[in-house]
C-alpha cells in the first residue's frame, strides 16, 4: 500500500488508484473522480488500492460499490471508517474526524450532510450522483 500513499504525497493529487500494473492519479474536486470511475471504469476499481486526501461517507460508499480492497486516507470521518470496516475493507488513515467539514470550515460538508442517516452504499449512490451532477452544472455556468 505504500506505493499509492507515496504517490499521493509526491504528486499532490486528490486521490490515487492502483490496480497492478496500472496506477492512476486524479485531481478532481470532492468525490467526482470516484463517482466517474464507478460510471466509466468499474472494472478498474474492483480489487484496487486507493489513497485519498479526504474520505467521508460518500467516498466510502463509492469505495465499497467499486470493490476497492484497501484505502489510505489523510482524513477520514468516523461514519466513513465505520462503513469501510463493516465492508471488510483494509483502512489506514492519518486523522479521524467526527465529520468532513465544508470548504469554509463553518459546518459539515454538504455531501456528508446528504448522506447522514443512511449507511447502505446502494441507497447513497443515487444521492451522490445527483450531487455530482448538480456540481457539474454549477461549474459549467461559471
TAKAJO-V621913 format. One record per run of one state. SS is the DSSP state (@ for helix, = for strand, . for the rest). FROM is the first residue (numbers start at 1). TO is the last residue. Records with the same first field share a line. If there is no record, write none. Layout:
BEGIN
SS = FROM-TO  FROM-TO
END
This chain:
BEGIN
. = 1-1  11-14  20-21  27-31  41-41  46-48  56-56  67-69  87-89  98-100  102-107  109-109  116-120  142-142
@ = 2-10  32-40  42-45  57-66  78-86  110-115  121-141
= = 15-19  22-26  49-55  70-77  90-97  101-101  108-108
END
